[in-house]
Amino acid sequence: MDRPVVAGVDGSMASLGAVRWAADEAARHGRTLRIVHAMSWEGHADGQGIVLDAADDARAWQPGISVETVTVGGRPGRVLQEQSRSASLVAIGGRTHDGGQLNSSVGAQLAAYAHCPILVVNRGERWIPESAAGPPTPELPEPSQFLSMPELSPHFGSGAGHAAAGNGQTRYGLGPVSAVPRRGVRHVGGRPGPDLAGPGADPMTALPGAAPVVVGVDGSPSAWRALEFAYDEALSRHVPMVALHAGRARSHAAVHAELTPWLRGHGDVDASFAGSDEPVVEALTGAADSALLLVLGAHRDSWFENPRPNPRTQLIVHHAASPVLVTRSV
């Protein structure tokens, strides 16, 4: 069964940016792109025009992909949740550049209840350079916002093990430690370097090689699934991957020890591990400031018949500067 990549559109520039991300995913994985508009009473009247315009843009952005369009009566969250039953991925626009919460309730609903991975492209209008406002200039961290650390062992898992950083953090012998944005995160291994393009990066073209895919890890089954997704994204985009463990529910050393064999076996991606004592929401939204993509597992408070959405996942989806991919099995 060919599971398409689904993009939800509402006629906005932000949703068109999400279509371009979805088109990139469809091209990268050889899938059909399905563009969907939900027509509710308060929605846009010209639903067919919206999907046809988006389809034209997707074909121009990624020539050669197969594109189909669908207009369905109903509320966007319900419509896209139903579409997710047969999709490999659902992409929508999220928080806009001016701080608005475009599709915020839809993103929260899908992150909790969709049947496939969800990509919320926050500030999606950044990838529409021909829009009236034009793309904002990427806001790169100033040199004073970075913390430099000495080198540890040059190879994964070798060398001195771990050492106290002197400020409540722990460093691990995974490789050279690079400068990272201040927020209590200690970045171990890999070579992100100072050229962090962050939210201004294009989803497919002119990618700065240092903008990483960041994935939240904690040793849970959903986090391992997120790690697999993040690895695939980083490999296909030729960018580094950072596995970030946040909070104090488990020690950074324990999570690091679990991940090291996996990371050693996936050496075709420039992967690294980072630990932060900050709360999960603050650490992951902070890391998203300099990430190309943030990947999260679909944690839920219950796996019973009516699971409740995890509030931390919803907060991160709302507030992260980068696009956020919430994973689950399909």
C-alpha positions as CSV (number, residue, x, y, z in Angstrom):
1,M,0.0,0.0,0.0
2,D,1.4,3.4,-1.0
3,R,1.0,5.6,2.0
4,P,1.1,9.2,0.7
5,V,2.6,12.3,2.4
6,V,-0.4,14.5,3.3
7,A,-0.2,18.3,3.6
8,G,-3.1,20.2,5.1
9,V,-3.6,23.7,3.5
10,D,-5.8,26.7,4.4
11,G,-4.6,29.2,1.8
12,S,-2.0,30.9,4.0
13,M,1.7,31.3,3.2
14,A,2.5,29.3,6.3
15,S,0.6,26.3,5.1
16,L,2.2,26.7,1.7
17,G,5.6,26.4,3.4
18,A,4.4,23.2,5.0
19,V,3.4,21.9,1.5
20,R,7.0,22.5,0.4
21,W,8.3,20.5,3.3
22,A,5.8,17.7,2.5
23,A,6.9,17.8,-1.2
24,D,10.5,17.4,-0.1
25,E,9.5,14.4,2.0
26,A,7.5,12.9,-0.8
27,A,10.4,13.3,-3.2
28,R,13.0,12.0,-0.7
29,H,11.0,8.8,0.0
30,G,9.4,8.2,-3.4
31,R,5.8,8.8,-2.2
32,T,2.7,10.6,-3.6
33,L,1.9,14.0,-2.1
34,R,-1.7,14.4,-1.2
35,I,-2.8,18.0,-0.6
36,V,-5.9,18.3,1.6
37,H,-8.2,21.2,2.4
38,A,-10.9,20.9,5.0
39,M,-14.0,23.0,4.2
40,S,-15.9,24.0,7.4
41,W,-18.6,26.7,7.7
42,E,-16.1,29.3,8.8
43,G,-13.4,28.2,6.4
44,H,-12.3,29.6,3.0
45,A,-14.9,29.4,0.3
46,D,-12.7,28.5,-2.6
47,G,-11.3,25.2,-1.3
48,Q,-10.7,23.7,-4.8
49,G,-8.7,26.8,-5.7
50,I,-6.6,26.5,-2.6
51,V,-5.6,22.9,-3.2
52,L,-5.0,23.4,-7.0
53,D,-2.7,26.4,-6.3
54,A,-0.8,24.5,-3.7
55,A,-0.4,21.5,-6.1
56,D,1.0,23.8,-8.8
57,D,3.5,25.2,-6.2
58,A,4.5,21.7,-5.1
59,R,5.1,20.5,-8.7
60,A,7.3,23.5,-9.4
61,W,9.2,23.0,-6.1
62,Q,9.7,19.3,-6.7
63,P,9.3,18.5,-10.3
64,G,8.4,14.9,-11.0
65,I,6.5,14.0,-7.8
66,S,3.0,12.6,-8.0
67,V,0.5,15.1,-6.6
68,E,-3.2,14.6,-5.8
69,T,-5.7,17.0,-4.3
70,V,-8.6,16.5,-1.9
71,T,-11.2,18.8,-0.5
72,V,-13.3,17.4,2.3
73,G,-16.2,18.9,4.4
74,G,-15.4,19.1,8.1
75,R,-13.2,20.6,10.7
76,P,-9.4,20.5,9.9
77,G,-8.4,18.5,12.9
78,R,-11.0,15.8,12.3
79,V,-10.3,15.7,8.5
80,L,-6.5,15.4,8.9
81,Q,-6.8,12.9,11.7
82,E,-8.9,10.7,9.4
83,Q,-6.4,11.2,6.6
84,S,-3.6,10.1,8.9
85,R,-5.0,6.6,8.9
86,S,-3.6,5.9,5.5
87,A,-0.7,8.4,5.4
88,S,3.0,8.0,6.0
89,L,3.2,11.6,7.3
90,V,0.9,14.6,7.8
91,A,2.4,18.1,7.5
92,I,0.7,21.3,8.5
93,G,1.7,24.9,9.1
94,G,2.2,25.9,12.7
95,R,3.1,29.0,14.7
96,T,3.6,32.0,12.4
97,H,6.6,34.4,12.3
98,D,4.7,37.2,14.2
99,G,4.0,34.8,17.1
100,G,0.5,33.9,15.9
101,Q,-0.8,30.4,16.5
102,L,-1.9,29.4,13.0
103,N,-3.4,25.8,13.2
104,S,-2.3,25.6,16.9
105,S,-5.3,23.6,18.0
106,V,-5.0,21.4,14.9
107,G,-1.3,20.7,15.5
108,A,-2.1,19.8,19.2
109,Q,-4.9,17.5,18.2
110,L,-2.8,15.7,15.6
111,A,0.2,15.4,17.8
112,A,-2.0,13.6,20.3
113,Y,-4.3,11.5,18.2
114,A,-3.0,11.1,14.6
115,H,-2.3,7.6,13.4
116,C,1.0,8.5,11.6
117,P,3.9,10.9,12.2
118,I,3.0,14.6,12.2
119,L,5.2,17.5,11.0
120,V,4.2,20.9,12.3
121,V,6.1,23.5,10.2
122,N,6.3,26.4,12.6
123,R,6.7,29.8,10.8
124,G,6.3,28.0,7.5
125,E,6.1,31.3,5.6
126,R,9.9,31.4,5.9
127,W,10.1,29.0,3.0
128,I,8.1,31.1,0.6
129,P,10.6,33.8,-0.5
130,E,8.2,35.1,-3.2
131,S,5.6,36.1,-0.5
132,A,4.9,39.7,0.0
133,A,6.8,39.9,3.3
134,G,9.7,37.9,2.1
135,P,11.6,35.5,4.3
136,P,13.1,37.0,7.5
137,T,16.8,37.1,7.9
138,P,17.9,34.1,10.0
139,E,18.6,35.2,13.6
140,L,21.9,33.5,14.4
141,P,23.2,33.4,18.0
142,E,25.8,36.1,18.8
143,P,29.2,34.8,19.8
144,S,28.5,35.8,23.4
145,Q,25.6,33.4,23.4
146,F,27.8,30.4,23.0
147,L,29.7,28.3,25.6
148,S,33.0,26.7,24.5
149,M,34.2,23.5,26.1
150,P,37.5,21.6,25.9
151,E,37.9,18.5,23.7
152,L,37.3,15.1,25.1
153,S,37.9,11.8,23.4
154,P,37.9,12.0,19.6
155,H,35.8,8.8,19.1
156,F,32.4,7.6,20.3
157,G,32.5,5.9,23.6
158,S,36.3,6.0,24.0
159,G,38.5,7.8,26.4
160,A,37.7,9.3,29.8
161,G,34.1,8.4,30.2
162,H,32.4,11.4,31.8
163,A,33.4,14.4,33.9
164,A,31.6,17.0,35.9
165,A,31.3,20.3,34.1
166,G,31.2,22.4,37.3
167,N,27.7,23.8,36.8
168,G,25.3,20.9,37.2
169,Q,26.0,19.4,33.8
170,T,27.8,16.2,32.8
171,R,30.1,15.8,29.8
172,Y,30.7,12.5,28.1
173,G,33.6,11.0,26.1
174,L,31.8,10.8,22.8
175,G,34.0,13.1,20.8
176,P,35.0,16.8,20.4
177,V,32.8,19.1,22.3
178,S,31.6,22.0,20.2
179,A,30.2,25.5,21.1
180,V,26.5,25.5,21.6
181,P,23.8,28.0,22.4
182,R,23.6,28.8,26.1
183,R,20.6,27.2,27.9
184,G,22.4,24.6,29.9
185,V,22.9,22.2,27.1
186,R,26.2,20.5,26.8
187,H,26.9,19.3,23.2
188,V,29.1,16.2,22.9
189,G,30.5,14.8,19.7
190,G,29.8,15.9,16.1
191,R,30.9,19.1,14.5
192,P,27.9,21.6,14.4
193,G,30.4,24.5,14.8
194,P,29.4,28.1,14.9
195,D,27.6,28.2,11.5
196,L,24.1,27.5,13.0
197,A,21.6,28.6,10.4
198,G,18.7,27.6,12.6
199,P,15.2,28.6,11.5
200,G,16.2,30.3,8.3
201,A,17.3,27.1,6.6
202,D,15.6,26.0,3.4
203,P,13.9,22.5,3.7
204,M,15.7,21.0,0.7
205,T,17.9,23.5,-1.1
206,A,20.9,25.5,0.1
207,L,21.0,23.6,3.4
208,P,23.7,24.8,5.7
209,G,25.7,21.7,6.6
210,A,25.8,22.6,10.3
211,A,22.1,22.9,11.0
212,P,21.4,19.6,12.8
213,V,18.3,17.4,13.2
214,V,17.7,17.4,17.0
215,V,15.9,14.4,18.6
216,G,14.7,14.2,22.2
217,V,15.8,10.9,23.9
218,D,15.0,9.3,27.2
219,G,15.3,5.6,26.6
220,S,11.5,5.0,26.2
221,P,10.2,3.0,23.2
222,S,8.7,6.2,21.6
223,A,12.1,7.9,22.0
224,W,13.9,5.0,20.2
225,R,11.4,5.3,17.4
226,A,12.0,9.0,17.3
227,L,15.8,8.3,17.1
228,E,15.2,6.1,14.0
229,F,13.2,8.9,12.3
230,A,15.8,11.5,13.2
231,Y,18.5,9.4,11.8
232,D,16.6,8.9,8.5
233,E,16.0,12.6,8.2
234,A,19.6,13.5,8.9
235,L,21.0,10.9,6.5
236,S,18.7,12.0,3.6
237,R,19.4,15.7,4.2
238,H,23.2,15.2,4.8
239,V,23.2,17.1,8.1
240,P,24.3,16.2,11.6
241,M,22.0,14.7,14.3
242,V,22.0,15.6,17.9
243,A,20.4,13.2,20.5
244,L,19.4,15.4,23.4
245,H,18.5,14.1,26.9
246,A,16.8,16.7,29.2
247,G,15.7,16.8,32.8
248,R,16.7,14.7,35.8
249,A,14.2,11.8,35.6
250,R,17.1,9.6,34.5
251,S,20.9,10.3,34.6
252,H,22.5,11.5,31.4
253,A,25.1,8.8,31.9
254,A,22.5,6.0,31.8
255,V,20.9,7.3,28.6
256,H,24.2,7.9,27.0
257,A,25.3,4.3,27.8
258,E,22.1,3.0,26.2
259,L,22.6,5.1,23.0
260,T,26.3,4.6,22.4
261,P,26.0,1.1,20.7
262,W,23.3,2.3,18.5
263,L,25.2,5.5,17.5
264,R,28.3,3.4,16.8
265,G,26.3,1.3,14.4
266,H,25.0,4.3,12.5
267,G,28.3,6.0,11.7
268,D,27.1,7.3,8.3
269,V,25.5,10.2,10.1
270,D,27.6,12.8,12.1
271,A,25.8,12.0,15.4
272,S,26.3,13.4,18.8
273,F,24.8,13.2,22.3
274,A,23.9,16.1,24.6
275,G,22.6,16.3,28.1
276,S,20.8,19.1,29.8
277,D,19.6,19.4,33.4
278,E,16.9,21.9,32.3
279,P,13.3,20.8,32.2
280,V,12.3,18.9,29.1
281,V,10.2,21.7,27.5
282,E,12.8,24.4,28.0
283,A,15.7,22.3,26.9
284,L,14.1,21.1,23.7
285,T,12.6,24.4,22.7
286,G,15.9,26.0,23.3
287,A,17.7,23.4,21.1
288,A,15.1,24.1,18.4
289,D,16.4,27.6,18.1
290,S,19.5,26.3,16.2
291,A,18.0,23.2,14.7
292,L,16.8,22.4,11.2
293,L,14.2,20.0,12.6
294,L,13.2,18.8,16.1
295,V,12.0,15.2,16.4
296,L,9.9,14.0,19.3
297,G,8.4,10.6,20.3
298,A,4.6,10.5,20.7
299,H,4.6,10.2,24.5
300,R,1.1,9.8,25.9
301,D,-0.1,9.8,29.5
302,S,-2.0,6.6,28.9
303,W,-2.1,3.9,26.2
304,F,-5.7,2.9,27.0
305,E,-8.7,3.2,24.8
306,N,-8.8,7.0,25.2
307,P,-5.2,8.2,25.6
308,R,-4.6,11.7,26.8
309,P,-2.1,13.9,25.0
310,N,1.2,14.6,26.8
311,P,1.1,18.3,27.7
312,R,4.9,18.6,27.3
313,T,4.7,17.5,23.6
314,Q,2.0,20.0,22.9
315,L,3.9,22.8,24.5
316,I,7.0,22.0,22.5
317,V,5.0,21.8,19.2
318,H,3.5,25.3,20.0
319,H,6.7,27.1,21.0
320,A,9.6,25.5,19.1
321,A,11.2,27.8,16.5
322,S,12.0,25.0,14.1
323,P,9.6,22.5,12.5
324,V,8.6,19.7,14.8
325,L,8.2,16.1,13.8
326,V,6.1,14.0,16.2
327,T,6.7,10.3,15.5
328,R,4.7,7.2,15.9
329,S,4.6,3.8,14.1
330,V,2.5,3.4,10.9
